[in-house]
Amino acid sequence: MRKLTTTLLVAVSVLALGLVGAAPAHAAARMQIHRVYYNSPGSDNGSNASLNAEWVQIRNTSRVPVTITGFVLHDRQGHRYTFPPTTVNPGKDVYVHTGSGKNNPWHRYWGRRAYVWNNTGDGATLRDTYGRWLDACAWGNGSGSIYC
């Protein structure tokens, strides 16, 4: 009986350690690309307003705040946006706009002077601070936005 109890105790301990080790990755995966507006309305005239109408919406689907400082959003051509100090509350979104603007907790501005997301097809990928893949969304030549 002692051997069985010891074996069960070791098995439960290993399982518990495995679950504790999985918690940070599980929490980070709760950040998901919800929508991409890859073709801003109207003509692509390169104005800051037009650039900012091109955005990616990222949602915290968990029940806890998630700090995404250092997370990277990128396209297929290698354009990279690295999040400054940012925490997203449960069920809330943060938008990354292509152009310039004043950052606040819900809207971040890339500061680019050219479009990032290709209208004829592209993909957005979100990675954590260690470069691990968290989520992605891809599109072809479509309506201008996609829910992921």
Contact map, one row per residue, 1 for C-alpha under 8 A:
1111100000000000000000000000000000000000000000000000000000000000000000000000000000000000000000000000000000000000000000000000000000000000000000000000
1111110000000000000000000000000000000000000000000000000000000000000000000000000000000000000000000000000000000000000000000000000000000000000000000000
1111111000000000000000000000000000000000000000000000000000000000000000000000000000000000000000000000000000000000000000000000000000000000000000000000
1111111100000000000000000000000000000000000000000000000000000000000000000000000000000000000000000000000000000000000000000000000000000000000000000000
1111111110000000000000000000000000000000000000000000000000000000000000000000000000000000000000000000000000000000000000000000000000000000000000000000
0111111111000000000000000000000000000000000000000000000000000000000000000000000000000000000000000000000000000000000000000000000000000000000000000000
0011111111100000000000000000000000000000000000000000000000000000000000000000000000000000000000000000000000000000000000000000000000000000000000000000
0001111111110000000000000000000000000000000000000000000000000000000000000000000000000000000000000000000000000000000000000000000000000000000000000000
0000111111111000000000000000000000000000000000000000000000000000000000000000000000000000000000000000000000000000000000000000000000000000000000000000
0000011111111100000000000000000000000000000000000000000000000000000000000000000000000000000000000000000000000000000000000000000000000000000000000000
0000001111111110000000000000000000000000000000000000000000000000000000000000000000000000000000000000000000000000000000000000000000000000000000000000
0000000111111111000000000000000000000000000000000000000000000000000000000000000000000000000000000000000000000000000000000000000000000000000000000000
0000000011111111100000000000000000000000000000000000000000000000000000000000000000000000000000000000000000000000000000000000000000000000000000000000
0000000001111111110000000000000000000000000000000000000000000000000000000000000000000000000000000000000000000000000000000000000000000000000000000000
0000000000111111111000000000000000000000000000000000000000000000000000000000000000000000000000000000000000000000000000000000000000000000000000000000
0000000000011111111100000000000000000000000000000000000000000000000000000000000000000000000000000000000000000000000000000000000000000000000000000000
0000000000001111111110000000000000000000000000000000000000000000000000000000000000000000000000000000000000000000000000000000000000000000000000000000
0000000000000111111111000000000000000000000000000000000000000000000000000000000000000000000000000000000000000000000000000000000000000000000000000000
0000000000000011111111100000000000000000000000000000000000000000000000000000000000000000000000000000000000000000000000000000000000000000000000000000
0000000000000001111111100000000000000000000000000000000000000000000000000000000000000000000000000000000000000000000000000000000000000000000000000000
0000000000000000111111110000000000000000000000000000000000000000000000000000000000000000000000000000000000000000000000000000000000000000000000000000
0000000000000000011111111100000000000000000000000000000000000000000000000000000000000000000000000000000000000000000000000000000000000000000000000000
0000000000000000001111111110000000000000000000000000000000000000000000000000000000000000000000000000000000000000000000000000000000000000000000000000
0000000000000000000011111111000000000000000000000000000000000000000000000000000000000000000000000000000000000000000000000000000000000000000000000000
0000000000000000000001111111100000000000000000000000000000000000000000000000000000000000000000000000000000000000000000000000000000000000000000000000
0000000000000000000001111111110000000000000000000000000000000000000000000000000000000000000000000000000000000000000000000000000000000000000000000000
0000000000000000000000111111111000000000000000000000000000000100010000000000000000000000000000000000000000000000000000000000000000000000000000000000
0000000000000000000000011111111000000000000000000000000000000000010000000000000000000000000000000000000000000000000000000000000100000100000000000000
0000000000000000000000001111111100000000000000000000000000000000000000000000000000000000000000000000000000000000000000000000000000000110000000000000
0000000000000000000000000111111100000000000000000000000000111100000000000000000000000000000000000000000000000000000000000000000000000000000000000000
0000000000000000000000000011111110000000000000000000000001111100010000000000000000000000000000000000000000000000000000000000000000000110000000000000
0000000000000000000000000000111111000000000000000000000001111000000000000000000000000000000000000000000000000000000000000000010000000111000000000000
0000000000000000000000000000001111110000000000000000000111100000000000000000000000000000000000000000000000000000000000000000010000000011100000000001
0000000000000000000000000000000111110000000000000000000111100000000000000000000000000000000000000000000000000000000000000000000000000000000000000011
0000000000000000000000000000000011111000000000000000000111000000000000000000000000000000000000000000000000000000000000000000000000000000000000001111
0000000000000000000000000000000011111100000000000000011110000000000000000000000000000000000000000000000000000000000000000000000000000000000000001111
0000000000000000000000000000000000111111000000000000111100000000000000000000000000000000000000000000000000000000000000000000000000000000000000011100
0000000000000000000000000000000000011111000000000000011100000000000000000000000000000000000000000000000000000000000011100000000000000000000000011000
0000000000000000000000000000000000001111100000000000110000000000000000000000000000000000000000000000000000000000000011100000000000000000000000011000
0000000000000000000000000000000000001111111100000111110000000000000000000000000000000000000000000000000000000000000000000000000000000000000000010000
0000000000000000000000000000000000000011111100000100100000000000000000000000000000000000000000000000000000000000000000000000000000000000000000000000
0000000000000000000000000000000000000001111100000000000000000000000000000000000000000000000000000000000000000000000000000000000000000000000000000000
0000000000000000000000000000000000000001111110000000000000000000000000000000000000000000000000000000000000000000000000000000000000000000000000000000
0000000000000000000000000000000000000001111111100100000000000000000000000000000000000000000000000000000000000000000000000000000000000000000000000000
0000000000000000000000000000000000000000001111100100000000000000000000000000000000000000000000000000000000000000000000000000000000000000000000000000
0000000000000000000000000000000000000000000111110110000000000000000000000000000000000000000000000000000000000000111000000000000000000000000000000000
0000000000000000000000000000000000000000000111111110000000000000000000000000000000000000000000000000000000000000000000000000000000000000000000000000
0000000000000000000000000000000000000000000001111111000000000000000000000000000000000000000000000011000000000000100000000000000000000000000000000000
0000000000000000000000000000000000000000000000111111100000000000000000000000000000000000000000000010000000000000000000000000000000000000000000000000
0000000000000000000000000000000000000001100111111111110000000000000000000000000000000000000000000000000000000000000000000000000000000000000000000000
0000000000000000000000000000000000000001000001111111110000000000000000000000000000000000000000001110000000000000111000000000000000000000000000000000
0000000000000000000000000000000000000001000000011111111000000000000000000000000000000000000000001111000000001000000000000000000000000000000000000000
0000000000000000000000000000000000001011100000001111111000000000000000000000000000000000000000001100000000000000000000000000000000000000000000000000
0000000000000000000000000000000000011111000000000111111100000000000000000000000000000000000000001100000000000000001010000000000000000000000000000000
0000000000000000000000000000000000011100000000000001111110000000000000000000000000000000000000111100000000000000000000000000000000000000000000000000
0000000000000000000000000000000011111100000000000000011111000000000000000000000000000000000000111000000000000000000000000000000000000000000000000000
0000000000000000000000000000000011110000000000000000001111100000000000000000000000000000000011110000000000000000000000000000000000000000000000000000
0000000000000000000000000000001111100000000000000000000111110000000000000000000000000000000011100000000000000000000000000000000000000000000000000000
0000000000000000000000000000011111000000000000000000000011111000000000000000000000000001001111000000000000000000000000000000000000000000000000000000
0000000000000000000000000000011100000000000000000000000001111100110000000000000000000001111110000000000000000000000000000000000000000000000000000000
0000000000000000000000000000011100000000000000000000000000111110000000000000000000000000011100000000000000000000000000000000000000000000000000000000
0000000000000000000000000010011000000000000000000000000000011111100000000000000000000000011000000000000000000000000000000000000000000000000000000000
0000000000000000000000000000000000000000000000000000000000001111100000000000000000000000011000000000000000000000000000000000000000000000000000000000
0000000000000000000000000000000000000000000000000000000000000111110000000000000000000000110000000000000000000000000000000000000000000000000000000000
0000000000000000000000000000000000000000000000000000000000010111111000000000000000000011110000000000000000000000000000000000000000000000000000000000
0000000000000000000000000011001000000000000000000000000000010001111100000000000000000011110000000000000000000000000000000000000000000000000000000000
0000000000000000000000000000000000000000000000000000000000000000111110000000000000001111000000000000000000000000000000000000000000000000000000000000
0000000000000000000000000000000000000000000000000000000000000000011111100000000000101111000000000000000000000000000000000000000110000000000000000000
0000000000000000000000000000000000000000000000000000000000000000001111100000000001111110000000000000000000000000000000000000000010000000000000000000
0000000000000000000000000000000000000000000000000000000000000000000111110000000001111000000000000000000000000000000000000000000110000000000000000000
0000000000000000000000000000000000000000000000000000000000000000000111111000000001100000000000000000000000000000000000000000011110100000000000000000
0000000000000000000000000000000000000000000000000000000000000000000001111100000111100000000000000000000000000000000000000000011110100000000000000000
0000000000000000000000000000000000000000000000000000000000000000000000111110000111000000000000000000000000000000000000000001111000000000000000000000
0000000000000000000000000000000000000000000000000000000000000000000000011111011110000000000000000000000000000000000000000001110000000000000000000000
0000000000000000000000000000000000000000000000000000000000000000000000001111111100000000000000000000000000000000000110000111100000000000000000000000
0000000000000000000000000000000000000000000000000000000000000000000000000111111000000000000000000000000000000000000000000111000000000000000000000000
0000000000000000000000000000000000000000000000000000000000000000000000000011111000000000000000000000000000000000000000000000000000000000000000000000
0000000000000000000000000000000000000000000000000000000000000000000000000111111100000000000000000000000000000000000000000000000000000000000000000000
0000000000000000000000000000000000000000000000000000000000000000000000000111111110000000000000000000000000000000000100000000000000000000000000000000
0000000000000000000000000000000000000000000000000000000000000000000000011110011111000000000000000000000000000000000000000000000000000000000000000000
0000000000000000000000000000000000000000000000000000000000000000000000011100001111100000000000000000000000000100000000000000000000000000000000000000
0000000000000000000000000000000000000000000000000000000000000000000011111000000111110000000000000000000000000000000000000000000000000000000000000000
0000000000000000000000000000000000000000000000000000000000000000000111110000000011111100000000000000000000000000000000000000000000000000000000000000
0000000000000000000000000000000000000000000000000000000000000000000011000000000001111100000000000000000000000000000000000000000000000000000000000000
0000000000000000000000000000000000000000000000000000000000000000001111000000000000111110000000000000000000000000000000000000000000000000000000000000
0000000000000000000000000000000000000000000000000000000000000000001110000000000000111111000000000000000010000000000000000000000000000000000000000000
0000000000000000000000000000000000000000000000000000000000000000111110000000000000001111100000000000000010000000000000000000000000000000000000000000
0000000000000000000000000000000000000000000000000000000000110000111100000000000000000111110111000000000010000000000000000000000000000000000000000000
0000000000000000000000000000000000000000000000000000000000010001110000000000000000000011111110000000000000000000000000000000000000000000000000000000
0000000000000000000000000000000000000000000000000000000000011111110000000000000000000001111100000000000000000000000000000000000000000000000000000000
0000000000000000000000000000000000000000000000000000000000111110000000000000000000000000111110000000000000000000000000000000000000000000000000000000
0000000000000000000000000000000000000000000000000000000000111000000000000000000000000001111111000000000000000000000000000000000000000000000000000000
0000000000000000000000000000000000000000000000000000000011110000000000000000000000000001101111100000000001000000000000000000000000000000000000000000
0000000000000000000000000000000000000000000000000000000011100000000000000000000000000001000111110000000011110000000000000000000000000000000000000000
0000000000000000000000000000000000000000000000000000001111000000000000000000000000000000000011111000000001110000000000000000000000000000000000000000
0000000000000000000000000000000000000000000000000000001110000000000000000000000000000000000001111100000000111100000000000000000000000000000000000000
0000000000000000000000000000000000000000000000000011111100000000000000000000000000000000000000111111000000111100000000000000000000000000000000000000
0000000000000000000000000000000000000000000000000011111000000000000000000000000000000000000000011111000000001111111100000000000000000000000000000000
0000000000000000000000000000000000000000000000011011000000000000000000000000000000000000000000001111100000001111110000000000000000000000000000000000
0000000000000000000000000000000000000000000000010001000000000000000000000000000000000000000000001111110000001111000000000000000000000000000000000000
0000000000000000000000000000000000000000000000000000000000000000000000000000000000000000000000000011111000011010000000000000000000000000000000000000
0000000000000000000000000000000000000000000000000000000000000000000000000000000000000000000000000001111100011000000000000000000000000000000000000000
0000000000000000000000000000000000000000000000000000000000000000000000000000000000000000000000000000111111111000000000000000000000000000000000000000
0000000000000000000000000000000000000000000000000000000000000000000000000000000000000000000000000000011111110000000000000000000000000000000000000000
0000000000000000000000000000000000000000000000000000000000000000000000000000000000000111000001000000001111110000000000000000000000000000000000000000
0000000000000000000000000000000000000000000000000000000000000000000000000000000000000000000011100000001111110000000000000000000000000000000000000000
0000000000000000000000000000000000000000000000000000000000000000000000000000000000000000000001111000001111111000000000000000000000000000000000000000
0000000000000000000000000000000000000000000000000000000000000000000000000000000000000000000001111000111111111100000000000000000000000000000000000000
0000000000000000000000000000000000000000000000000001000000000000000000000000000000000000000000011111111000111110000000000000000000000000000000000000
0000000000000000000000000000000000000000000000000000000000000000000000000000000010000000000000011111000000011111000000000000000000000000000000000000
0000000000000000000000000000000000000000000000000000000000000000000000000000000000000000000000000111100000001111100000000000000000000000000000000000
0000000000000000000000000000000000000000000000000000000000000000000000000000000000000000000000000111000000000111111000000000000000000000000000000000
0000000000000000000000000000000000000000000001010010000000000000000000000000000000000000000000000110000000000011111000000000000000000000000000000000
0000000000000000000000000000000000000000000001000010000000000000000000000000000000000000000000000110000000000001111100000000000000000000000000000000
0000000000000000000000000000000000000000000001000010010000000000000000000000000000000000000000000100000000000001111111000000000000000000000000000000
0000000000000000000000000000000000000000000000000000000000000000000000000010001000000000000000000100000000000000011111000000000000000000000000000000
0000000000000000000000000000000000000110000000000000010000000000000000000010000000000000000000000000000000000000001111100110000000000000000000000000
0000000000000000000000000000000000000110000000000000000000000000000000000000000000000000000000000000000000000000001111111100000000000000000000000000
0000000000000000000000000000000000000110000000000000000000000000000000000000000000000000000000000000000000000000000011111100000000000000000111010000
0000000000000000000000000000000000000000000000000000000000000000000000000000000000000000000000000000000000000000000001111100000000000000000111000000
0000000000000000000000000000000000000000000000000000000000000000000000000000000000000000000000000000000000000000000001111110000000000000011110000000
0000000000000000000000000000000000000000000000000000000000000000000000000011000000000000000000000000000000000000000011111111000000000000011100000000
0000000000000000000000000000000000000000000000000000000000000000000000000011000000000000000000000000000000000000000010001111100000000001111000000000
0000000000000000000000000000000000000000000000000000000000000000000000001111000000000000000000000000000000000000000000000111110000000001110000000000
0000000000000000000000000000000000000000000000000000000000000000000000001110000000000000000000000000000000000000000000000011111000001111100000000000
0000000000000000000000000000000110000000000000000000000000000000000000111100000000000000000000000000000000000000000000000001111100001111000000000000
0000000000000000000000000000000000000000000000000000000000000000000000111000000000000000000000000000000000000000000000000000111111111110000000000000
0000000000000000000000000001000000000000000000000000000000000000000101110000000000000000000000000000000000000000000000000000011111111100000000000000
0000000000000000000000000000000000000000000000000000000000000000000111110000000000000000000000000000000000000000000000000000001111110000000000000000
0000000000000000000000000000000000000000000000000000000000000000000000000000000000000000000000000000000000000000000000000000001111110000000000000000
0000000000000000000000000000000000000000000000000000000000000000000000110000000000000000000000000000000000000000000000000000001111111000000000000000
0000000000000000000000000000000000000000000000000000000000000000000000000000000000000000000000000000000000000000000000000000001111111100000000000000
0000000000000000000000000000000000000000000000000000000000000000000000000000000000000000000000000000000000000000000000000000111100111110000000000000
0000000000000000000000000001101100000000000000000000000000000000000000000000000000000000000000000000000000000000000000000000111100011111000000000000
0000000000000000000000000000101110000000000000000000000000000000000000000000000000000000000000000000000000000000000000000000111000001111100000000000
0000000000000000000000000000000110000000000000000000000000000000000000000000000000000000000000000000000000000000000000000011110000000111110000000000
0000000000000000000000000000000010000000000000000000000000000000000000000000000000000000000000000000000000000000000000000011100000000011111000000001
0000000000000000000000000000000000000000000000000000000000000000000000000000000000000000000000000000000000000000000000001111000000000001111100000000
0000000000000000000000000000000000000000000000000000000000000000000000000000000000000000000000000000000000000000000000001110000000000000111111000100
0000000000000000000000000000000000000000000000000000000000000000000000000000000000000000000000000000000000000000000000111100000000000000011111000000
0000000000000000000000000000000000000000000000000000000000000000000000000000000000000000000000000000000000000000000000111000000000000000001111110000
0000000000000000000000000000000000000000000000000000000000000000000000000000000000000000000000000000000000000000000000110000000000000000001111111000
0000000000000000000000000000000000000000000000000000000000000000000000000000000000000000000000000000000000000000000000000000000000000000000011111100
0000000000000000000000000000000000001111000000000000000000000000000000000000000000000000000000000000000000000000000000100000000000000000000011111100
0000000000000000000000000000000000111110000000000000000000000000000000000000000000000000000000000000000000000000000000000000000000000000000001111110
0000000000000000000000000000000000111000000000000000000000000000000000000000000000000000000000000000000000000000000000000000000000000000001000111111
0000000000000000000000000000000001110000000000000000000000000000000000000000000000000000000000000000000000000000000000000000000000000000000000001111
0000000000000000000000000000000011110000000000000000000000000000000000000000000000000000000000000000000000000000000000000000000000000000100000000111
